[in-house]
Amino acid sequence: MKFFQTTHKFEHDWAQVTAGNWMKYPNEQCPHVIAVDVLERHVDPETGVLRTERLLTCNQNAPALVLKFLGGSTLSYVRETSELDPKTKRLTMKTQNLSMCNVLTINETVTYTVNPHDDSTTMFKQEAEIVAGSSLSRFSSYVEDFCLTRFRDNAAVGRKGFETVLEKLKVARQEAQQQLEKAQSQIEKATFQIEKAAASATASAAAAL
Amino acid sequence: MSSSIGEKCTQIKQEYDGCFNSWYSEKFLKGDATPKCDDLFFKYKECLLKTLEEKKLDTLLADARKDNPFPNSAASSASPSSGSSSESSKKN
């Protein structure tokens, strides 16, 4: 059995991070996630918690020996269940592989919470345990090591990929804001011109009388 | 926007995603949980369930749900983190 844990701080607030979470894929750093589907989703009427169940389809190569052990296909499926509490500002996501469960199990828990020291940023915590075959087998340890390295690499590109997505969303928001301000300024100028013309017309009419 | 596991479902899925993303930021996070995307989700899910059956993933999913059920809104209790069971069973 192998364990993995990491924490990270995103320089975006919790609302932006959680909104971005639903738009994380596709991104260039994580080409292995090729499809994301929502199986179920509802808001708990008593607690207001948003619950979502998703299916992620991944396509990722591996050494031939590992691939053989894992059933031969580069395609794998992951089931993710999440709870998002807008009152406590906590998003918890749990994933487990759906395929190859008889030979390999990867359980992952991820949380996104507001940074208590700076509420314009978000804390991310990721934990995973990886178990392959029988824990007494040396070969299963080799598979676990491979999976742990792969998991760690994916986690790193996963964070980078998510950062890229969050930055793009931020730029899009800023551009939209600039365009709005530009349009408002144009409206003000046009209003001024109209008022000026009206005043001038009134003055001319008064002079003509 | 991400694709669906079923190619035929990608378009309706992305329509649903667009609706959900707006609802999430503009309504849900501002305190209004009134559902707005149910019709789209229903159409998308119809397509998705057919695909899961074709790919034989429906039984795999049913097994996973037996071990870690996903609660429906009627069955949930008042305690906040009672949803999917916190400790997944380690299968060997």
Interface residues (C-beta under 8 A of the other chain):
Chain A: A15 T18 A19 W22 M23 Y25 P26 V33 I34 A35 V36 D37 V38 L39 E40 R41 H42 V43 D44 P45 E46 T47 G48 V49 L50 R51 E53 L55 T57 Y77 R79 T81 E83 D85 P86 T88 T92 K94 Q96 L98 S99 C101 N102 T105 N107 E129 V131 G133 S134 S135
Chain B: M1 S2 S3 S4 I5 C9 K13 Y16 D17 F20 N21 Y24 S25 F28 L29 G31 A33 P35 F41 Y44 K45 L48 L52 L57 L60 L61 A64 N68 F70 P71 N72 S73 S76 S77 A78 S79 P80 S81 G83 S84 S86 S88 K90 K91 N92
